[in-house]
Amino acid sequence: MLLDAQPDLRVIGEAGDGAAAVELARAHRPRVVLMDIRMPGVDGIEATRQIAATRGLEAVRVLILTTYDTDANVYDALTAGAAGFLLKDAGAVELLHAVRVIADGDALLAPGITRRLIGQFTAVRSAHRRAEERLAVLTQREREIVALVGQGLSNHEIAHALSLSPATARTHVSRAMIKLGARDRAQLVVVVYQTGLVTVEA
């Protein structure tokens, strides 16, 4: 009801489990899928992975719902292709903002939550990563910018911090995503923490 009441938003389908969500995504190709992690049968992580891997659904963006303190699977959801995550106790304003941000092609990465959450779930996994080899493809400027992305800064904030134009900042972010094989900004943040370019305390 909240989403449908907005003049710029329209709900085109509702699913009770992950398998149904994937089928609806294939049938309607929505701009945003609001995906719960815990569902019967196919869970939200697998459903997100299937949507991200389906040809023709590249433009479908998945926004994950999480309870934060209990959903250690958020890391897996982001690596599966989710564009961001939202807390289940989020208010109406936050929910609407999140949907619009994801629909516009950006990632929903609140700085504090992102650092604490992704850092927590990648700490053990990152120990065996060959970080320097992975980051070697980046220029020094791209490393600086990717580190700022990992801290939750938007392109405009990065531009201000480094005295660049927003367009230049966006270009650097796009190039870094291509070089590191990140599907979108959310996965770029995961790479940042995996490689240790930014730590949980940053």
C-alpha beads as a LAMMPS data file, in Angstrom:
LAMMPS data file: protein, C-alpha beads

202 atoms
201 bonds

1 atom types
1 bond types

-500.0 500.0 xlo xhi
-500.0 500.0 ylo yhi
-500.0 500.0 zlo zhi

Masses

1 110.0

Atoms # bond

1 1 1 0.000 0.000 0.000
2 1 1 2.812 2.390 0.863
3 1 1 4.620 1.811 -2.431
4 1 1 1.505 1.895 -4.576
5 1 1 0.488 5.194 -2.999
6 1 1 3.537 6.900 -4.511
7 1 1 3.010 8.563 -7.903
8 1 1 6.380 7.339 -9.214
9 1 1 6.188 3.752 -7.924
10 1 1 4.039 0.785 -8.869
11 1 1 3.954 -2.721 -7.393
12 1 1 3.661 -5.214 -10.241
13 1 1 3.829 -8.461 -8.303
14 1 1 4.103 -10.157 -4.907
15 1 1 5.698 -13.534 -4.182
16 1 1 5.540 -15.807 -1.161
17 1 1 8.860 -17.562 -1.776
18 1 1 12.080 -17.234 -3.723
19 1 1 11.071 -19.440 -6.640
20 1 1 7.957 -17.351 -7.241
21 1 1 10.027 -14.169 -6.977
22 1 1 12.357 -15.390 -9.730
23 1 1 9.430 -16.292 -11.975
24 1 1 7.804 -12.896 -11.441
25 1 1 11.099 -11.173 -12.198
26 1 1 11.385 -13.117 -15.448
27 1 1 7.799 -12.368 -16.400
28 1 1 7.645 -8.668 -15.520
29 1 1 11.299 -7.504 -15.429
30 1 1 10.776 -4.953 -12.648
31 1 1 13.319 -2.240 -11.947
32 1 1 13.507 -3.247 -8.270
33 1 1 12.860 -6.489 -6.400
34 1 1 12.404 -6.113 -2.634
35 1 1 13.712 -9.486 -1.439
36 1 1 13.473 -11.089 1.983
37 1 1 16.355 -13.415 2.876
38 1 1 14.326 -15.944 4.811
39 1 1 11.597 -17.560 2.751
40 1 1 10.294 -21.132 2.343
41 1 1 11.840 -23.269 -0.373
42 1 1 14.220 -21.123 -2.393
43 1 1 15.555 -18.444 -0.040
44 1 1 16.279 -14.851 -0.950
45 1 1 19.976 -15.405 -1.540
46 1 1 19.470 -18.148 -4.093
47 1 1 16.629 -16.201 -5.698
48 1 1 18.902 -13.166 -5.988
49 1 1 21.636 -15.316 -7.529
50 1 1 19.211 -16.724 -10.094
51 1 1 17.892 -13.298 -11.033
52 1 1 21.398 -11.884 -11.396
53 1 1 22.440 -14.841 -13.573
54 1 1 19.421 -14.741 -15.882
55 1 1 20.011 -13.264 -19.323
56 1 1 17.722 -10.332 -19.914
57 1 1 17.400 -9.460 -16.227
58 1 1 20.622 -7.470 -15.973
59 1 1 18.658 -4.288 -15.262
60 1 1 16.642 -5.860 -12.427
61 1 1 17.977 -4.592 -9.109
62 1 1 17.535 -6.571 -5.895
63 1 1 17.140 -4.821 -2.543
64 1 1 17.576 -7.275 0.333
65 1 1 15.589 -7.102 3.574
66 1 1 17.587 -8.095 6.663
67 1 1 17.245 -8.111 10.428
68 1 1 20.950 -7.121 10.491
69 1 1 22.050 -8.653 13.791
70 1 1 20.919 -12.149 12.868
71 1 1 21.342 -12.333 9.089
72 1 1 24.951 -13.335 8.546
73 1 1 23.870 -14.184 4.999
74 1 1 23.871 -10.551 3.891
75 1 1 27.445 -10.947 2.646
76 1 1 26.348 -13.892 0.512
77 1 1 23.383 -11.899 -0.773
78 1 1 25.608 -9.057 -1.921
79 1 1 28.053 -11.378 -3.637
80 1 1 25.076 -13.124 -5.255
81 1 1 24.177 -9.870 -6.966
82 1 1 22.074 -7.799 -4.561
83 1 1 22.358 -4.044 -5.043
84 1 1 21.950 -3.265 -1.359
85 1 1 20.111 -4.048 1.819
86 1 1 17.512 -2.512 4.075
87 1 1 16.712 -3.191 7.708
88 1 1 13.307 -4.711 8.346
89 1 1 12.493 -2.086 10.952
90 1 1 13.088 0.743 8.483
91 1 1 10.460 3.457 8.455
92 1 1 8.327 4.482 5.495
93 1 1 10.625 7.323 4.443
94 1 1 13.690 5.073 4.523
95 1 1 11.936 2.324 2.559
96 1 1 10.803 4.710 -0.176
97 1 1 14.253 6.276 -0.363
98 1 1 15.887 2.845 -0.649
99 1 1 13.631 1.724 -3.485
100 1 1 14.266 4.940 -5.423
101 1 1 18.027 4.779 -4.902
102 1 1 18.161 1.201 -6.171
103 1 1 15.839 2.017 -9.083
104 1 1 18.200 4.814 -10.125
105 1 1 21.008 2.292 -10.486
106 1 1 22.949 3.105 -7.331
107 1 1 23.656 0.866 -4.358
108 1 1 22.158 1.379 -0.920
109 1 1 25.242 1.390 1.265
110 1 1 24.829 3.291 4.508
111 1 1 28.395 3.980 5.738
112 1 1 28.152 2.740 9.328
113 1 1 26.069 -0.337 8.619
114 1 1 28.119 -1.257 5.560
115 1 1 31.461 -1.123 7.345
116 1 1 30.268 -3.092 10.346
117 1 1 28.175 -5.632 8.488
118 1 1 30.303 -6.472 5.462
119 1 1 33.509 -6.178 7.419
120 1 1 32.230 -8.687 9.955
121 1 1 31.315 -11.310 7.385
122 1 1 34.380 -10.936 5.171
123 1 1 37.030 -10.866 7.884
124 1 1 37.627 -14.618 7.945
125 1 1 37.247 -15.098 4.201
126 1 1 39.661 -12.293 3.350
127 1 1 42.590 -13.959 5.109
128 1 1 43.238 -16.241 2.141
129 1 1 42.755 -13.635 -0.569
130 1 1 45.744 -12.507 -2.582
131 1 1 44.798 -8.896 -2.118
132 1 1 47.718 -7.105 -3.741
133 1 1 47.462 -9.156 -6.918
134 1 1 43.784 -8.387 -7.180
135 1 1 44.264 -4.662 -6.592
136 1 1 47.282 -4.422 -8.908
137 1 1 44.997 -3.692 -11.869
138 1 1 43.946 -0.381 -10.319
139 1 1 45.719 2.924 -10.659
140 1 1 46.617 4.793 -7.477
141 1 1 43.712 7.186 -8.030
142 1 1 41.317 4.281 -8.548
143 1 1 42.523 2.733 -5.295
144 1 1 41.806 5.971 -3.461
145 1 1 38.346 6.179 -4.965
146 1 1 37.504 2.529 -4.361
147 1 1 38.533 2.925 -0.715
148 1 1 36.127 5.853 -0.394
149 1 1 33.364 3.804 -2.005
150 1 1 34.027 1.185 0.662
151 1 1 33.500 3.812 3.336
152 1 1 30.045 4.507 1.934
153 1 1 30.727 7.774 0.103
154 1 1 28.611 8.712 -2.903
155 1 1 30.151 9.903 -6.168
156 1 1 29.461 13.520 -5.217
157 1 1 31.117 13.046 -1.824
158 1 1 34.131 11.381 -3.454
159 1 1 34.386 14.221 -5.941
160 1 1 34.357 16.768 -3.121
161 1 1 36.933 14.844 -1.061
162 1 1 39.376 14.511 -3.978
163 1 1 38.609 17.815 -5.756
164 1 1 37.220 16.061 -8.821
165 1 1 34.089 16.580 -10.854
166 1 1 31.233 14.148 -10.075
167 1 1 31.457 12.847 -13.647
168 1 1 35.153 12.061 -13.217
169 1 1 34.496 10.308 -9.920
170 1 1 31.738 8.248 -11.532
171 1 1 34.063 7.295 -14.401
172 1 1 36.763 6.115 -11.994
173 1 1 34.230 4.048 -10.042
174 1 1 32.921 2.452 -13.248
175 1 1 36.428 1.591 -14.437
176 1 1 37.309 0.087 -11.064
177 1 1 34.185 -2.084 -11.150
178 1 1 35.119 -3.394 -14.588
179 1 1 38.721 -4.100 -13.585
180 1 1 37.739 -5.882 -10.380
181 1 1 34.854 -7.793 -11.935
182 1 1 32.257 -6.175 -9.680
183 1 1 28.699 -6.335 -11.042
184 1 1 27.712 -3.104 -9.311
185 1 1 28.668 -0.713 -6.526
186 1 1 27.534 -3.117 -3.798
187 1 1 29.867 -5.847 -5.017
188 1 1 32.658 -3.290 -5.292
189 1 1 32.289 -2.644 -1.563
190 1 1 32.548 -6.384 -0.894
191 1 1 35.814 -6.483 -2.862
192 1 1 37.118 -3.520 -0.867
193 1 1 36.666 -5.420 2.394
194 1 1 37.836 -8.741 0.992
195 1 1 41.128 -7.248 -0.089
196 1 1 41.653 -5.264 3.083
197 1 1 41.770 -1.955 1.235
198 1 1 39.388 -0.717 3.925
199 1 1 39.104 -2.359 7.326
200 1 1 36.199 -2.539 9.733
201 1 1 37.736 0.200 11.869
202 1 1 38.107 2.590 8.889

Bonds

1 1 1 2
2 1 2 3
3 1 3 4
4 1 4 5
5 1 5 6
6 1 6 7
7 1 7 8
8 1 8 9
9 1 9 10
10 1 10 11
11 1 11 12
12 1 12 13
13 1 13 14
14 1 14 15
15 1 15 16
16 1 16 17
17 1 17 18
18 1 18 19
19 1 19 20
20 1 20 21
21 1 21 22
22 1 22 23
23 1 23 24
24 1 24 25
25 1 25 26
26 1 26 27
27 1 27 28
28 1 28 29
29 1 29 30
30 1 30 31
31 1 31 32
32 1 32 33
33 1 33 34
34 1 34 35
35 1 35 36
36 1 36 37
37 1 37 38
38 1 38 39
39 1 39 40
40 1 40 41
41 1 41 42
42 1 42 43
43 1 43 44
44 1 44 45
45 1 45 46
46 1 46 47
47 1 47 48
48 1 48 49
49 1 49 50
50 1 50 51
51 1 51 52
52 1 52 53
53 1 53 54
54 1 54 55
55 1 55 56
56 1 56 57
57 1 57 58
58 1 58 59
59 1 59 60
60 1 60 61
61 1 61 62
62 1 62 63
63 1 63 64
64 1 64 65
65 1 65 66
66 1 66 67
67 1 67 68
68 1 68 69
69 1 69 70
70 1 70 71
71 1 71 72
72 1 72 73
73 1 73 74
74 1 74 75
75 1 75 76
76 1 76 77
77 1 77 78
78 1 78 79
79 1 79 80
80 1 80 81
81 1 81 82
82 1 82 83
83 1 83 84
84 1 84 85
85 1 85 86
86 1 86 87
87 1 87 88
88 1 88 89
89 1 89 90
90 1 90 91
91 1 91 92
92 1 92 93
93 1 93 94
94 1 94 95
95 1 95 96
96 1 96 97
97 1 97 98
98 1 98 99
99 1 99 100
100 1 100 101
101 1 101 102
102 1 102 103
103 1 103 104
104 1 104 105
105 1 105 106
106 1 106 107
107 1 107 108
108 1 108 109
109 1 109 110
110 1 110 111
111 1 111 112
112 1 112 113
113 1 113 114
114 1 114 115
115 1 115 116
116 1 116 117
117 1 117 118
118 1 118 119
119 1 119 120
120 1 120 121
121 1 121 122
122 1 122 123
123 1 123 124
124 1 124 125
125 1 125 126
126 1 126 127
127 1 127 128
128 1 128 129
129 1 129 130
130 1 130 131
131 1 131 132
132 1 132 133
133 1 133 134
134 1 134 135
135 1 135 136
136 1 136 137
137 1 137 138
138 1 138 139
139 1 139 140
140 1 140 141
141 1 141 142
142 1 142 143
143 1 143 144
144 1 144 145
145 1 145 146
146 1 146 147
147 1 147 148
148 1 148 149
149 1 149 150
150 1 150 151
151 1 151 152
152 1 152 153
153 1 153 154
154 1 154 155
155 1 155 156
156 1 156 157
157 1 157 158
158 1 158 159
159 1 159 160
160 1 160 161
161 1 161 162
162 1 162 163
163 1 163 164
164 1 164 165
165 1 165 166
166 1 166 167
167 1 167 168
168 1 168 169
169 1 169 170
170 1 170 171
171 1 171 172
172 1 172 173
173 1 173 174
174 1 174 175
175 1 175 176
176 1 176 177
177 1 177 178
178 1 178 179
179 1 179 180
180 1 180 181
181 1 181 182
182 1 182 183
183 1 183 184
184 1 184 185
185 1 185 186
186 1 186 187
187 1 187 188
188 1 188 189
189 1 189 190
190 1 190 191
191 1 191 192
192 1 192 193
193 1 193 194
194 1 194 195
195 1 195 196
196 1 196 197
197 1 197 198
198 1 198 199
199 1 199 200
200 1 200 201
201 1 201 202
